[in-house]
C-alpha cells in the first residue's frame, strides 16, 4: 500500500479545525440535553453524528497509511450516539438554541468550504467541500424549523423596490 504525505497546509487546516469540532460537539451535546422539541432534538442529534463522523474522517486523512483510501463515501458512515445528560437547563430558550444551531451549521459550512478550497490533496479538498454541503443541509433544516417555530423579523421588499433594483443592474450591464 502506498502512503500519501499531506502538504503542510492540508495538515495544518485540519489540525486547526479539529479543536473547533471538539468545542462544537460539546456544545451540541449540551443543547441536545436541554432541547424538549423532538424535531429540533432529532436535527441537533443528526448534526452531532455528522460532526463526529467528520472528526473520524479528518483523523483518517492524517494517517499516511490509509489517507488515499478515504473518500466522500466515508462521510456517510454515521454511528448512533447516546448522551448522558447531567444537567437539563443551560439558561437558553429553545428559540435561542435553534438560532445558535443554525449559526453553528453556517459557520462550519463556511470553514469547511474555505478550507477545502485551500487544500492541495484532491480527496482531502473534495471531502471538505462535501463536509460543507452536509453542514449547509443542516442549516436548511434549522432554517425550516425556525420558519415553523420563530417569527421571521427580516423585512420583505416590495415589488416596486425589487423591480427598481433589477432595472439598476440591467442598465449597469447594458441588458
N, C-alpha and C positions, 0 to 999 in steps of 0.2 A: 504494500500500500504506500502510495506517495504521501508526502506531507506538504502542507502549504503554510509557509511562514507569512503572516499578515504584514502589510505595510503598517508602520507605526501609527498612522492616522486612524486606521480601522481599529486597531487595538486600543488606542487612546480614547476614541469616541465611545467605545463600548465600556471601557473601564470607568469613564466619567459618568456614563449613563446608568450603570448597574446600581450604584448607591441611591440614585433617584428612584429607581424601581423599588428598592427596599423601603424607602420612605413612603412611596405611593401605596405599596402593598399593606404596610402597617396602617396607613390612614384608611384605606378601603376596608380592612378588617374591622376597624373601629366603627366605621359608618355602617357596615353590614350588621353589626351587633346592635345598632341603635335603630335602624330603619324598621318601621312597622308594616308599611305597604308592601304587599307581596311582589307586585310588578317591579317596583324600584329595587327591592332586595334582590330579585332574580337578575336584573340588569347589572347591578353592582357586583354580584357574585360571578357573573359571566365575565365582567371586566377583570376581576381578580384572577380567574382562571387563565384568561388571555395573557395578563401581565406576568403571572407565574411561569407560564409557558415561554414568554419572551426571555425571561431570565435564563431558563434552561437552554434555550436556543443560542443566546449570546455566549454563554459559558462553553457550549459545544463548539461554537465558531472560534473560540480562543484556543481550542485543542488542536494542535498541528497534526495530530494523527487522524482526526476524523473530520476536520472542518470542511474539506472538499465534498464530503458526502451529505452535508447539511443543506436542506433546500426549503423552499416555500412550504412544501407539504408538512414539514416538521412544525410549522406554526399552528397546525390544526390538531395537534395531539394534546388536547386539554385533559386534565385529570380532575376528578371531583375533589372538592375541598370541604373540610369541616372546620368550624370556628369554635373555640372555647371562649365564650363571651363572659367576661368577668363583670364588666360594668355596662349598663344599658343606656346611660344618658351622657352625652358629651356636651350638652348645653347648646345644641344647634337644632333648629326646626328641620323637619323633613324637607321643607321647601328649600332651605339654605343648603342642606346636604345635597339635594338634587342639583342645584346650581353649581355647587363645588364639584360634583361628579362630572358634570358637563365640561366645566372649565379644565379639570384634570385630563379628561379624554382629549380635549382640543390641544392642550399643551403637549401631551405625549405624542399626539399625531404630528404636530409641528416638529418636535425634537427628533422623532424617528425619520420623518421625511427629509429634514435638513441634514441630519447626519448621513442618511443614505445617499444623498446627492454628493456628499464629500468623500464617500468611501471608495476605495480602489478595487477591491476584490469583487467581481461581478455578483457572486452568490451572496456575499455579505451585504452589498448595496441593495440587491433585489429583495432580500429578506427584510431589510429595514424599511424599504418602501412599502412592502406588504404589511409590516407591523403598523405603519402609519395608516394604511387603509383599514385595518382592523379597529384602530382607535377612532377613526373617522366614522365607522359604522356604529361604534358605541356612542359617539357624540350624537349621531342621528337618533338613536334610541332615546337618549336622555332628552334631546330636544322634543321628541314626540311626547315623552312623559311630562315635560314642562308645559307643553301646549295643553295637555289634559288636566294638569293639577294647578297651574300657576297662571294668573292673568298676565297676558303679554303687555308690556309697557312701552314697546317700541312704537313710535308714531308711524302712521301709514301716510304715504304721499298721496296726492290727488292725481286724477287722470291728467289734469292740466299741467301740473308740475312734472309729471313723467314725460308728457309729450314735449314740453319746453326743453327739458334736459336732452331728450333724444334729438330734437332739432339742432340744439347747440353742437352736438357731436357730428351730426350729419353735415353741417356746414364746415366744421373743423376738418373733416376728412373728405370734403367735396363729394358727398354721396347724394 
